[in-house]
Amino acid sequence: MRTAKAQAVALAARFAAATGQEPRTEEGTDRIRVEVDLPSALSDPARRIVLAGLAAADRYGHDFTGHGAVVWAEPDLRRAT
């Protein structure tokens, strides 16, 4: 099993490759949040990459902001190394 930090790095790479956007990472006391802005259109392969990344996280979500859609995923820092 990967550590949460290793999983966050992998998520950020997946999100960047799929969206062409720079992911943002924020570390809290018990989790690491990786979020990325979604472009207005995603190809089917890119959508599958994003969904696979979300499925691998302990928590995930999809938010709408004034600037567009954002997906986020959180690996749990309590994960065993």
C-alpha contacts under 8 A as a table, 3 or more apart, distances in Angstrom:
res1	aa1	res2	aa2	distance
1	M	80	A	7.54
1	M	81	T	7.07
2	R	6	A	6.10
2	R	7	Q	6.18
2	R	81	T	6.52
3	T	6	A	5.24
3	T	7	Q	6.17
3	T	77	L	7.65
3	T	79	R	6.22
3	T	80	A	6.50
3	T	81	T	4.94
4	A	7	Q	4.96
4	A	8	A	6.05
4	A	31	R	7.81
4	A	32	I	7.30
4	A	75	P	5.16
4	A	76	D	5.86
4	A	77	L	5.30
4	A	78	R	7.82
4	A	79	R	6.16
5	K	8	A	5.03
5	K	9	V	6.34
5	K	32	I	7.39
5	K	75	P	7.75
5	K	77	L	7.50
6	A	9	V	5.19
6	A	10	A	6.30
7	Q	10	A	5.03
7	Q	11	L	6.06
7	Q	75	P	6.67
8	A	11	L	4.99
8	A	12	A	6.11
8	A	25	T	7.90
8	A	32	I	6.79
8	A	33	R	7.60
8	A	34	V	6.51
8	A	74	E	7.60
8	A	75	P	6.50
9	V	12	A	5.17
9	V	13	A	6.29
10	A	13	A	5.12
10	A	14	R	6.20
11	L	14	R	5.07
11	L	15	F	6.05
11	L	34	V	7.05
11	L	53	G	5.80
11	L	73	A	7.82
12	A	15	F	5.15
12	A	16	A	6.04
12	A	23	P	5.69
12	A	24	R	7.76
12	A	25	T	7.80
12	A	34	V	6.35
12	A	35	E	7.83
13	A	16	A	5.15
13	A	17	A	6.10
14	R	17	A	5.20
14	R	18	A	6.09
14	R	49	I	6.61
14	R	50	V	6.88
14	R	53	G	6.77
15	F	18	A	5.20
15	F	19	T	5.93
15	F	20	G	7.82
15	F	21	Q	7.54
15	F	23	P	6.68
15	F	36	V	6.70
15	F	49	I	7.53
15	F	50	V	6.00
15	F	53	G	7.53
16	A	19	T	5.40
16	A	20	G	5.17
16	A	21	Q	5.26
16	A	22	E	5.69
16	A	23	P	6.20
16	A	36	V	7.76
17	A	20	G	5.71
17	A	21	Q	7.89
17	A	46	A	7.97
18	A	42	L	7.99
18	A	45	P	7.99
18	A	46	A	4.57
18	A	47	R	7.21
18	A	49	I	6.21
18	A	50	V	6.51
19	T	37	D	7.84
19	T	38	L	6.27
19	T	39	P	6.46
19	T	42	L	7.22
19	T	46	A	6.92
21	Q	36	V	6.70
21	Q	37	D	6.65
21	Q	38	L	7.61
21	Q	39	P	8.00
22	E	36	V	6.67
23	P	34	V	6.51
23	P	35	E	5.51
23	P	36	V	4.47
23	P	37	D	7.44
24	R	33	R	7.97
24	R	34	V	5.65
24	R	35	E	5.29
24	R	36	V	6.23
25	T	32	I	6.94
25	T	33	R	5.56
25	T	34	V	4.50
25	T	35	E	6.52
26	E	32	I	5.73
26	E	33	R	5.16
26	E	34	V	6.62
27	E	31	R	6.17
27	E	32	I	4.31
27	E	33	R	6.27
28	G	31	R	5.28
28	G	32	I	5.91
28	G	33	R	7.81
29	T	77	L	7.69
30	D	76	D	6.16
30	D	77	L	5.05
30	D	78	R	6.44
31	R	74	E	6.07
31	R	75	P	5.88
31	R	76	D	4.53
31	R	77	L	4.79
31	R	78	R	7.69
32	I	74	E	5.33
32	I	75	P	5.75
32	I	76	D	6.68
32	I	77	L	6.81
33	R	72	W	6.60
33	R	73	A	5.75
33	R	74	E	4.54
33	R	75	P	7.11
34	V	72	W	5.49
34	V	73	A	5.40
34	V	74	E	6.35
35	E	70	V	6.68
35	E	71	V	5.59
35	E	72	W	4.07
35	E	73	A	6.46
36	V	70	V	5.58
36	V	71	V	5.73
36	V	72	W	6.58
37	D	68	G	7.16
37	D	69	A	5.95
37	D	70	V	4.44
37	D	71	V	6.69
38	L	41	A	7.85
38	L	42	L	7.92
38	L	68	G	7.24
38	L	69	A	5.45
38	L	70	V	5.56
38	L	71	V	7.08
39	P	42	L	6.64
39	P	69	A	7.76
40	S	68	G	7.94
42	L	46	A	5.90
42	L	47	R	5.90
43	S	46	A	5.17
43	S	47	R	6.11
44	D	47	R	5.05
44	D	48	R	6.25
45	P	48	R	5.14
45	P	49	I	6.36
46	A	49	I	5.07
46	A	50	V	6.35
47	R	50	V	5.19
47	R	51	L	6.16
48	R	51	L	5.05
48	R	52	A	6.02
49	I	52	A	5.18
49	I	53	G	6.30
50	V	53	G	5.16
50	V	54	L	6.31
51	L	54	L	5.04
51	L	55	A	6.11
52	A	55	A	5.08
52	A	56	A	6.35
53	G	56	A	5.27
53	G	57	A	6.78
53	G	73	A	7.72
54	L	57	A	5.45
54	L	59	R	7.80
54	L	60	Y	5.83
54	L	61	G	7.89
54	L	72	W	7.52
54	L	73	A	5.74
55	A	58	D	7.96
55	A	60	Y	7.83
57	A	60	Y	6.49
57	A	73	A	5.73
57	A	74	E	5.64
57	A	75	P	5.11
57	A	76	D	8.00
58	D	73	A	7.47
58	D	74	E	5.84
58	D	75	P	5.15
58	D	76	D	6.13
59	R	73	A	5.76
59	R	74	E	5.09
59	R	75	P	6.86
60	Y	71	V	7.50
60	Y	72	W	5.45
60	Y	73	A	4.15
60	Y	74	E	6.04
61	G	71	V	5.73
61	G	72	W	5.35
61	G	73	A	6.55
62	H	69	A	7.10
62	H	70	V	5.70
62	H	71	V	4.38
62	H	72	W	6.38
63	D	69	A	5.78
63	D	70	V	5.19
63	D	71	V	6.29
64	F	67	H	7.84
64	F	68	G	5.69
64	F	69	A	4.47
64	F	70	V	6.22
65	T	68	G	5.17
65	T	69	A	6.10
65	T	70	V	7.40
75	P	79	R	7.94
76	D	79	R	5.66
